[in-house]
Amino acid sequence: SGNLLPADASKGIYLGVNSATAANLLDDYEEGTWTATIDSGNFSFSKNTGYYRKVGKLVYVQIYLVISGYTSGSRVNLTGLPFTSKNISSYDGHYPISCTRFSGVHESVLAVYPMVTAGGTNIKCDTTNSAGATNTSNNVEFFGSSTQVRFGGCYITD
C-alpha cells in the first residue's frame, strides 16, 4: 500500500511474475540530463541539454541542440551519451534513433539516419544528399555554425 524501497541498494524488484528469475528483475532505474559534444571542432551552443531515462539495460535519450558558433574541425559525430551502448560486433550493433526538424546543417541533405554506435557513446549521422541518391557514412560533416536539430530514441547497454 506504499512505495517499495529495497533495504540493500544492490537488490531490485521482480515484476509481473510468480517466481524470481533474472529476466524479470528490475534492479536499475535512473533519469537525468546529459550534455553533448561534437567529436571534432570548436562549437558553441545556445541549447544543449539532453534528457535520459535508464530502465534496466534500456536507455531512452533525447536532446535539442542549437549551435551558435563553429570554428574548425570536421562535423561528424555527436558524442557524450550518458551510457556506453552494448557492443555487438555486427551490423545489428548499431541502434537507430530519430532525427527531426533539422535546419542550418553543413551539407544539403534530405534525410538524416542517426545511429548509436556499438560499444560507444556516439551518435553517428548518415545522410541522404539533396540529389536523393547517396547515403554517406564517412566524414558527413553534418553540423554547422547554425545547426538546429533534435535527436531521440533508445539503445541498450551491457
Backbone hydrogen bonds in HBPLUS format (Angstrom, degrees):
<---DONOR---> <-ACCEPTOR-->    atom                        ^
c    i                          cat <-CA-CA->   ^        H-A-AA   ^      H-
h    n   atom  resd res      DA  || num        DHA   H-A  angle D-A-AA Bond
n    s   type  num  typ     dist DA aas  dist angle  dist       angle   num
A0011-LYS N   A0008-ASP O   3.02 MM   3  5.63 162.3  2.06 124.7 126.7     1
A0013-ILE N   A0026-LEU O   2.94 MM  13  5.20 155.0  2.01 132.8 138.2     2
A0026-LEU N   A0013-ILE O   2.81 MM  13  5.20 178.1  1.81 149.4 149.8     3
A0015-LEU N   A0024-ASN O   2.97 MM   9  5.67 160.5  2.01 160.2 162.1     4
A0024-ASN N   A0021-THR O   3.03 MM   3  5.62 153.5  2.10 116.9 124.4     5
A0025-LEU N   A0022-ALA O   3.27 MM   3  5.26 169.9  2.29 110.1 110.9     6
A0056-GLY N   A0028-ASP O   2.72 MM  28  4.79 174.5  1.72 149.2 150.4     7
A0030-GLU N   A0054-LYS O   2.87 MM  24  5.08 148.3  1.97 144.5 150.2     8
A0054-LYS N   A0030-GLU O   2.67 MM  24  5.08 172.0  1.67 160.8 163.6     9
A0032-GLY N   A0052-TYR O   3.11 MM  20  5.54 155.1  2.17 140.4 144.0    10
A0052-TYR N   A0032-GLY O   2.97 MM  20  5.54 157.5  2.02 146.5 147.0    11
A0034-TRP N   A0050-GLY O   2.89 MM  16  4.92 147.3  2.00 122.8 127.1    12
A0050-GLY N   A0034-TRP O   2.72 MM  16  4.92 167.5  1.73 167.0 164.0    13
A0037-THR N   A0079-THR O   3.04 MM  42  5.16 153.7  2.11 132.3 136.6    14
A0079-THR N   A0037-THR O   2.73 MM  42  5.16 171.6  1.73 148.4 151.0    15
A0039-ASP N   A0077-ASN O   2.99 MM  38  5.54 161.3  2.03 150.2 155.9    16
A0042-ASN N   A0072-SER O   3.18 MM  30  5.71 125.5  2.49 131.9 141.1    17
A0071-THR N   A0042-ASN O   2.97 MM  29  5.40 142.3  2.12 144.6 155.7    18
A0044-SER N   A0069-GLY O   2.94 MM  25  4.96 150.4  2.02 132.6 133.3    19
A0068-SER N   A0044-SER O   2.81 MM  24  5.50 152.4  1.89 130.3 138.8    20
A0046-SER N   A0066-VAL O   2.84 MM  20  5.53 159.5  1.88 154.3 161.3    21
A0066-VAL N   A0047-LYS O   3.01 MM  19  4.91 155.2  2.08 136.2 134.5    22
A0051-TYR N   A0062-GLN O   2.82 MM  11  5.46 152.5  1.90 152.2 161.5    23
A0062-GLN N   A0051-TYR O   2.99 MM  11  5.46 141.5  2.14 156.3 162.3    24
A0053-ARG N   A0060-TYR O   2.95 MM   7  5.29 144.0  2.08 145.9 155.0    25
A0060-TYR N   A0053-ARG O   2.89 MM   7  5.29 168.3  1.90 152.8 156.3    26
A0055-VAL N   A0058-LEU O   2.93 MM   3  5.42 158.3  1.98 161.3 164.5    27
A0058-LEU N   A0055-VAL O   3.11 MM   3  5.42 165.0  2.14 132.7 132.0    28
A0157-THR N   A0057-LYS O   2.84 MM 100  5.06 147.1  1.95 141.9 151.6    29
A0059-VAL N   A0155-TYR O   2.83 MM  96  5.42 171.8  1.83 172.6 173.9    30
A0155-TYR N   A0059-VAL O   2.94 MM  96  5.42 146.0  2.06 146.8 157.8    31
A0061-VAL N   A0153-GLY O   2.84 MM  92  5.61 165.0  1.87 169.0 172.5    32
A0153-GLY N   A0061-VAL O   2.94 MM  92  5.61 151.6  2.02 157.5 161.3    33
A0063-ILE N   A0151-PHE O   2.92 MM  88  5.41 150.4  2.01 151.9 152.7    34
A0151-PHE N   A0063-ILE O   2.96 MM  88  5.41 158.6  2.01 153.2 160.2    35
A0065-LEU N   A0149-VAL O   2.84 MM  84  5.39 169.2  1.85 167.6 169.5    36
A0149-VAL N   A0065-LEU O   3.01 MM  84  5.39 155.6  2.07 146.8 153.5    37
A0067-ILE N   A0147-THR O   2.86 MM  80  5.32 171.6  1.87 163.5 166.3    38
A0142-PHE N   A0075-ARG O   2.60 MM  67  5.56 122.5  1.92 175.4 162.8    39
A0078-LEU N   A0123-ILE O   3.00 MM  45  5.01 162.2  2.03 148.9 149.4    40
A0123-ILE N   A0078-LEU O   2.67 MM  45  5.01 155.8  1.72 154.2 160.1    41
A0081-LEU N   A0121-THR O   3.10 MM  40  4.74 169.9  2.11 137.1 134.2    42
A0085-SER N   A0120-GLY O   2.91 MM  35  5.43 166.3  1.93 145.7 146.8    43
A0086-LYS N   A0156-ILE O   2.75 MM  70  5.74 152.1  1.82 141.3 138.9    44
A0090-SER N   A0088-ILE O   2.95 MM   2  5.84 135.0  2.15 106.2  93.2    45
A0093-GLY N   A0090-SER O   2.91 MM   3  5.47 165.6  1.93 118.4 123.1    46
A0095-TYR N   A0116-VAL O   3.04 MM  21  4.94 166.2  2.06 141.2 145.1    47
A0116-VAL N   A0095-TYR O   2.89 MM  21  4.94 167.2  1.90 135.7 136.0    48
A0097-ILE N   A0114-PRO O   3.13 MM  17  5.76 167.7  2.15 141.3 142.1    49
A0098-SER N   A0152-GLY O   2.85 MM  54  5.41 169.9  1.86 161.3 159.5    50
A0152-GLY N   A0098-SER O   3.12 MM  54  5.41 149.2  2.22 140.3 143.6    51
A0100-THR N   A0150-ARG O   2.98 MM  50  5.39 154.1  2.05 142.2 150.6    52
A0150-ARG N   A0100-THR O   3.37 MM  50  5.39 145.3  2.50 155.4 160.4    53
A0103-SER N   A0148-GLN O   2.91 MM  45  5.28 144.1  2.04 147.0 154.8    54
A0148-GLN N   A0103-SER O   2.88 MM  45  5.28 153.9  1.95 146.3 149.6    55
A0106-HIS N   A0142-PHE O   2.87 MM  36  5.21 163.0  1.90 134.2 138.0    56
A0130-SER N   A0108-SER O   2.97 MM  22  5.53 121.9  2.32 156.2 144.5    57
A0110-LEU N   A0128-THR O   2.80 MM  18  5.63 164.5  1.83 155.4 160.8    58
A0128-THR N   A0111-ALA O   2.95 MM  17  5.23 149.0  2.05 144.0 145.3    59
A0113-TYR N   A0126-ASP O   2.72 MM  13  4.97 169.5  1.73 144.8 146.2    60
A0126-ASP N   A0113-TYR O   3.33 MM  13  4.97 165.9  2.35 119.5 117.0    61
A0115-MET N   A0124-LYS O   2.88 MM   9  5.26 147.6  1.98 145.1 155.8    62
A0124-LYS N   A0115-MET O   2.78 MM   9  5.26 158.3  1.83 163.5 157.4    63
A0117-THR N   A0122-ASN O   3.18 MM   5  5.84 154.3  2.25 140.6 147.9    64
A0136-THR N   A0127-THR O   3.05 MM   9  5.60 148.2  2.15 148.3 157.3    65
A0129-ASN N   A0134-THR O   3.26 MM   5  5.88 143.9  2.40 144.9 155.2    66
A0132-GLY N   A0129-ASN O   2.88 MM   3  5.38 151.6  1.96 113.7 123.0    67
